[in-house]
Amino acid sequence: MATNEEMKEVILEYVIEEYADEDDDVQYDTPLISGGLVDSFSMVSLKRFLELTYQISIPDEKATPEAFDDVNKIVELVQEYL
Amino acid sequence: MTNIGSYDERVKNFSWSIAEKELDYKDGDILNIGWYCSDRICNMGKAGKTAMIWEGLGGKEKQYTFNDVRLHSNTIGHFLRSLGINNSDRVCLFMDKLPELYLGVLGILKIGAVAQPLFSAFGDESLFVRLENAGTKAIITQKKHAGKVQKILDRLPNLEHIIIVDYDGKKPLREKEIAFSLEDSKPVEKLDIYPTKAESHSLLHYTSGTTGQPKGVKHVHYSLISQYLTTKWVLDLQEDDIYWCTADPGWVTGTSYGIFGPWSLGVTICVLDTGFSADSWYQFMEKNKVSMWYSAPTAIRSLMKAGDEAVKKYDLSALRHLASVGEPLNAEAVIWSGKVFGKPFLDTYWQTETGSMMLTNFPGMKIKPGSMGKAFPGITAVILDPETFEPITSPNKPGLIAFQPGWPAMMRTYWNNDETYQTKFKNGWYLAGDRSTIDQDGYFWFIGRDDDVINTGGHLISPFEVESALLEHEAVAESAVVAKPDEVNMEVVKAFVTLNPGFQASDVLELKIMNFIRKKLSPLAMPQEIEYLDKLPKTRSGKIMRRLLHAQEWGEEIGDTSTLEDD
């Protein structure tokens, strides 16, 4: 099973690759949703990525902007469903 | 006392000259929206009044008076002129909700050029088709979005300048890029404002249809007449209001009611340039004592999901009036807002092409939750029989929403596409493309679109545009795109695809295709679900029968399938 640190790295890399613009400096605690980096529509693809990568199912009601707001919080959410 | 007073009296005695008189405009006068929203307000003795309270990422705040707005828009106009931008040239604004966006729109208009605001989340292909169609001469953007412009630059021979408003010198400027810092520029006290007239082209907003590429909706400076009066009577803006329109000026609400309406009335606006969260919105409203809030059903439903307790944490007692636009506001949301904010959201109905509100619920009027309300005074709105295009006179019968042309903010044509513009009229009526009923009291009730266009979170998505982009993915052989019902966004994009030989249907491929569309077009256009089919339903002539797929998604009757291709 991936450690928290490994998970953080994988998710951060994906976020940078898929959602960040050229000059965005994205860290583990960078606000993704409230910071405007990932919008509510794109959250669907981020959720799908997490479910595919970690073979989990995140209920829609748990996939809130708050729960997805930074990589640290996303890791906490993923851990709940592993 | 509300600005509109008695709706019935206003309807009886209505003339657009009410707005013309209040704006000191007479037929044939110079009419420049940029001047009306800044210089005129200063001339009225409000130069020192706060025009804009802006908050960005990390709590960064800026405030501008109406004199600042006047000076900054002058400065932007002067800079554009120095680059050779002239009357009628199209200048695109492609940025987040930075102050430069709001001030830039006015600066562009002041020199008689045409402002073309585009949603900054657009991918490079969506950006390309809109810039190419408009023959855009300059684009004002941020360094983080400039890469998308560079990617398509060689296909845009008309684009001469890429103006970067936040250049920091860390990387060298690339081809056609030029840095412009509003804060470091010497304010231009006096600018020769271009003498635009009522029918001079002001704005180009792009909208999507079922077929073909997005259409550039041409608006003129005279649209201000409608925008001023609808803002005053429907949004009921008062001198001391702090007004928050949550729409992005990349879309028409963000210009008509995010800039022109409030600033022509000399009212303070708030702008929050961060992503959405219930807490950050409520916090922003509490901090700035927002008194009038104009938002969208998708946002309202998201706030509903966040729960009543979230509202209770904040002091929102300054709120006195709420309105909504973008898609039909469901009755539950109206009732919920009445419960938690003490005031219901009043639904308004209009579209990019109409330029200003057409059907609305008015302050002081009896609200029927779920209804779009009644026609704005001076607007003749009817429901037409879909076969005869004659008005339906009996109540509660479904038909096509149509308006008698001639209100000031009505589009003048589709840019380079007058042929399509002409198809929007039948028997002298402008067809809005939506279906509705009218009840016995004259209230309109939305039923749905009259075409295949997808309304997701208040934004129109062309199925054709998404289908075309899907075909550019190496795995996709055929595609069909329809709306799928969604609790928060009303509709979302769903795609059906068949795959090319050598590709296997999988969840991983689905995610890859979703991301492909998100980057190419926009997050709004990204299919939220992709279903793999062995073959798409087609007519015998080979046309994909989207209707069948749509019916499947909505649990509707499939209807006549006699033209369906045989197996």
Interface residues (C-beta under 8 A of the other chain):
Chain A: E18 D21 E22 D23 D24 P31 L32 I33 S34 G35 G36 L37 V38 D39 S40 F41 S42 V44 S45 R48 F49 L52 T64 P65 E66 D69
Chain B: L57 D96 A121 K143 K144 H145 A146 G147 D273 T274 G275 F276 S277 A278 D279 S280 T298 S302 K305 A306 T456 G457 V488 N489 V492 D507 V508 E510 L511 M514 N515 R518 K519 P523 L524 M526 Q528
